[in-house]
Amino acid sequence: MAALAQTNAVAVSAAKQCQLCKKYLVQFDVHGRTNMWFCTACRFYQYGILAGEDAYHLEYHEFYDKYRGRKLRTAAVRLHRIESLLEQDRPLSLLDIGSSLGVTLEAANKRGWNAVGVDISRDTVHYCNERGLESYHYSGFKLPFPDCSFDALTAWHVIEHVENALDTLVEWRRVLRPGGVMVLETPDASTFKVGLLQKRYRRFWIPEHTYAFTPATLKQFVINSGLEILPNPPIGRLGDASPWLLAFELAYQFQAGLKRSLGIRKGFRVFARRGICQPSLLQNAA
């Protein structure tokens, strides 16, 4: 009995606690895909193995180049929605985290924004720079920009790759100006298919992912980082949209709404706003 008690004590001490609710976690391993820990209380997957830079070589991003035209139209829709949340008394500035092959940067430049990107892949940074897009190498920790530098920050399918979600969001918040808007998109771990198939849904469990969020868990991280959650704007300002953009935007939203109602959407977005610029509070939060 003493030996069994000692074994149980070691098992408990080795277990991880949930980064949100502090409950103890259970291991969630998908052979050949991922090794995570799962919180049965808040349904949150976390503590995946952080991938190195070599995992994000240029071939990793080929999908974005293959469908660049379609991706540019999607980026235009996204930026039109973000623009409706910002004051426009001057050209807007954007930081795109995980800028990849620069689709969002190109779409932002076409709208007259001052767009800057960062990416962990030196190959994609070089690719963007060769095409006149401003992008910098980013290790995933400290951003190379002063406090309160940007009106908007976007991160499309990036937050699920980071080592520590809260520290990362605090750092991203630091470079937003007062009133600035952050938009995150990530795969949705609350979809019907994930819940039904779990480990058998192998395509969902990407080896480079360290987290799998639900809307509730990501929103809680965003709130904990000091940002205010905003309602997702369905479309941008009608007066600012060309007929083709408005048509594409409405079709895009209809398709997204249909997938959401059927429980088959692959990802979700969170919109958030930064309040008063207080760098000292950010340092304490970190």
VOGU-3710 file (C-alpha; in Angstrom, 3 decimals, decimal comma):
1> maalaqtnav> 0,000/0,000/0,000  2,829/2,388/0,828  4,453/1,695/-2,541  1,135/2,324/-4,331  0,636/5,603/-2,460  4,142/6,689/-3,390  3,502/5,840/-7,060  0,267/7,842/-7,047  2,026/10,797/-5,432  4,675/10,775/-8,153
11> avsaakqcql> 1,991/10,588/-10,868  0,126/13,589/-9,407  3,291/15,639/-9,013  4,236/14,917/-12,637  0,802/15,946/-13,971  0,348/19,363/-15,529  -2,198/21,980/-14,485  -4,524/23,717/-16,941  -3,259/27,134/-18,004  -6,781/28,523/-17,602
21> ckkylvqfdv> -8,647/26,787/-14,767  -5,677/25,162/-12,936  -7,312/21,727/-12,910  -5,091/18,702/-13,457  -4,798/17,526/-17,051  -4,849/14,180/-18,791  -2,502/13,255/-21,613  -3,836/13,407/-25,157  -1,539/11,691/-27,657  -2,259/11,079/-31,337
31> hgrtnmwfct> 0,421/8,734/-32,631  2,563/10,368/-35,280  0,669/13,680/-34,996  0,641/15,356/-31,597  1,371/15,027/-27,890  -0,833/17,346/-25,832  -2,520/17,586/-22,461  -6,299/17,971/-22,149  -8,415/19,693/-19,508  -11,696/17,844/-19,006
41> acrfyqygil> -13,081/20,834/-17,081  -12,726/23,585/-19,712  -12,186/21,373/-22,787  -8,806/22,901/-23,562  -5,893/21,181/-25,336  -2,471/22,566/-24,421  1,257/21,942/-23,863  1,969/20,562/-27,326  5,599/20,242/-28,381  6,983/23,503/-29,761
51> agedayhley> 8,329/23,129/-33,303  11,628/24,659/-34,385  12,144/27,092/-37,249  13,084/24,296/-39,615  9,486/23,019/-39,495  8,328/26,147/-41,364  10,454/25,978/-44,504  9,162/27,535/-47,719  7,334/24,376/-48,814  5,179/24,635/-45,671
61> hefydkyrgr> 3,612/27,782/-47,185  3,081/26,562/-50,762  -0,702/26,356/-50,295  -0,871/30,145/-49,895  0,955/30,743/-53,184  -1,085/28,155/-55,095  -4,340/29,923/-54,193  -2,952/33,444/-53,944  -5,753/35,088/-55,947  -8,456/33,638/-53,713
71> klrtaavrlh> -6,416/34,406/-50,599  -6,052/38,052/-51,686  -9,828/38,385/-52,006  -10,290/36,840/-48,561  -7,667/39,193/-47,118  -9,481/42,180/-48,670  -12,714/41,100/-46,938  -10,945/40,676/-43,609  -9,274/44,088/-43,801  -12,522/45,782/-44,818
81> rieslleqdr> -14,152/44,414/-41,665  -11,221/45,468/-39,468  -11,206/48,942/-41,022  -14,798/49,487/-39,885  -13,606/49,231/-36,255  -10,850/51,852/-36,555  -10,632/55,637/-36,790  -9,334/56,684/-40,196  -7,946/60,196/-39,764  -4,627/58,984/-41,223
91> plslldigss> -3,276/55,951/-43,099  -3,748/52,857/-40,955  -0,836/50,705/-39,807  -0,949/46,922/-39,646  1,264/44,240/-38,136  0,599/40,793/-39,597  1,996/38,061/-37,339  2,985/34,981/-39,300  2,915/36,899/-42,571  3,905/33,809/-44,591
101> lgvtleaank> 4,086/34,721/-48,305  2,655/38,189/-47,704  -0,949/37,877/-48,880  -2,323/40,061/-46,082  0,529/42,547/-46,515  -0,184/42,851/-50,243  -3,917/43,338/-49,667  -3,251/45,959/-46,974  -0,848/47,890/-49,194  -3,500/47,952/-51,934
111> rgwnavgvdi> -5,863/49,581/-49,422  -3,308/52,278/-48,630  -2,311/50,849/-45,248  1,243/50,811/-43,916  1,681/47,057/-43,544  4,506/45,207/-41,801  4,826/41,466/-41,294  6,841/39,108/-39,112  7,400/35,395/-39,519  9,471/32,658/-37,912
121> srdtvhycne> 10,494/31,412/-41,379  13,491/33,253/-42,814  12,571/31,831/-46,235  9,174/33,540/-46,284  10,626/36,806/-44,955  13,087/36,750/-47,848  10,264/35,880/-50,271  8,247/38,920/-49,113  11,199/41,300/-49,139  12,084/40,308/-52,714
131> rglesyhysg> 8,558/41,321/-53,745  8,683/44,713/-52,045  6,730/43,673/-48,951  8,056/44,669/-45,528  8,598/41,583/-43,374  11,005/40,705/-40,567  12,194/37,547/-38,901  10,420/36,904/-35,579  11,591/34,305/-33,084  8,137/34,047/-31,506
141> fklpfpdcsf> 8,980/35,996/-28,348  9,925/39,705/-28,361  8,585/41,751/-31,263  11,106/44,193/-32,808  8,810/47,237/-32,467  8,202/49,955/-29,833  5,105/50,058/-27,639  1,869/51,278/-29,263  3,145/51,082/-32,859  0,167/49,708/-34,830
151> daltawhvie> -3,541/50,350/-35,339  -4,262/46,707/-36,100  -2,633/43,349/-35,513  -3,657/40,186/-37,324  -2,580/36,610/-36,655  -4,133/34,039/-38,978  -3,560/30,528/-37,611  -0,576/31,497/-35,473  -1,667/31,490/-31,814  -1,977/27,669/-31,878
161> hvenaldtlv> 1,762/27,451/-32,686  3,215/29,472/-29,784  4,951/28,271/-26,636  2,896/30,307/-24,144  -0,422/31,800/-25,262  -0,803/34,376/-22,478  2,755/35,726/-22,710  2,418/35,908/-26,483  -0,859/37,845/-26,368  0,559/40,263/-23,796
171> ewrrvlrpgg> 3,505/40,934/-26,123  1,226/41,394/-29,126  -0,973/43,753/-27,102  2,098/45,824/-26,235  2,604/46,991/-29,824  -1,049/47,969/-30,376  -1,992/51,631/-30,085  -4,819/52,729/-27,749  -8,017/51,732/-29,488  -6,122/49,331/-31,739
181> vmvletpdas> -7,748/46,107/-32,881  -6,332/42,574/-32,733  -7,864/39,799/-34,816  -6,996/36,144/-34,284  -8,037/33,119/-36,294  -7,391/29,539/-35,234  -8,764/26,006/-35,762  -11,916/25,278/-33,758  -11,608/22,399/-31,290  -15,300/22,698/-30,376
191> tfkvgllqkr> -16,658/21,570/-33,741  -18,917/18,542/-33,958  -16,356/16,581/-35,959  -13,588/17,074/-33,377  -15,924/16,084/-30,567  -17,148/13,013/-32,424  -13,891/11,657/-33,832  -11,348/12,942/-31,295  -8,024/11,177/-32,015  -9,403/9,601/-35,190
201> yrrfwipeht> -9,677/13,088/-36,761  -5,991/13,000/-37,602  -6,067/15,911/-40,049  -7,043/18,245/-37,223  -4,076/17,349/-35,013  -1,176/19,152/-36,704  2,284/18,271/-35,311  3,337/21,952/-35,107  0,323/22,954/-32,986  0,935/23,493/-29,282
211> yaftpatlkq> -2,708/24,390/-28,518  -6,201/23,558/-29,738  -8,641/26,313/-28,718  -12,381/26,623/-28,469  -13,917/30,104/-28,826  -14,438/30,215/-25,053  -10,852/29,289/-24,147  -9,207/31,680/-26,610  -11,480/34,545/-25,575  -10,508/33,943/-21,948
221> fvinsgleil> -6,816/34,169/-22,845  -7,488/37,400/-24,756  -9,307/38,876/-21,747  -6,518/37,763/-19,398  -3,997/39,581/-21,603  -5,828/42,873/-21,019  -7,849/43,162/-24,218  -11,577/43,762/-24,640  -13,539/41,270/-26,735  -15,452/42,859/-29,628
231> pnppigrlgd> -18,425/41,479/-31,557  -17,329/40,074/-34,909  -18,424/42,608/-37,555  -20,398/40,709/-40,237  -19,291/43,091/-42,998  -17,354/46,351/-43,271  -18,687/49,832/-43,999  -21,054/49,629/-46,950  -20,003/52,993/-48,357  -16,357/51,920/-48,514
241> aspwllafel> -16,926/48,715/-50,473  -16,810/48,255/-54,225  -19,644/46,149/-55,678  -17,362/43,126/-56,207  -15,983/43,332/-52,669  -19,451/43,632/-51,175  -20,681/40,645/-53,191  -17,689/38,536/-52,205  -18,043/39,640/-48,577  -21,704/38,645/-48,426
251> ayqfqaglkr> -20,979/35,281/-50,048  -18,056/34,730/-47,672  -20,225/35,457/-44,636  -23,079/33,278/-45,888  -20,714/30,345/-46,355  -19,144/30,907/-42,920  -22,562/31,127/-41,263  -23,750/27,955/-42,962  -20,680/26,013/-41,823  -21,115/27,348/-38,289
261> slgirkgfrv> -24,779/26,337/-38,139  -23,944/22,850/-39,420  -21,118/22,441/-36,920  -18,494/21,868/-39,626  -16,503/25,098/-39,556  -12,757/24,532/-39,383  -11,784/27,774/-37,656  -13,086/30,808/-35,827  -12,039/34,434/-35,323  -11,781/36,604/-32,239
271> farrgicqps> -11,833/40,415/-32,499  -10,458/42,419/-29,570  -9,552/46,016/-28,763  -6,762/47,543/-26,706  -7,602/50,235/-24,172  -5,343/52,900/-22,708  -1,641/52,444/-23,362  -0,024/51,377/-20,068  3,337/49,694/-20,728  4,083/49,252/-17,010
281> llqnaa> 0,928/47,175/-16,566  1,947/45,037/-19,500  5,291/44,314/-17,926  3,594/43,289/-14,695  1,183/41,048/-16,612  4,038/39,321/-18,373
//
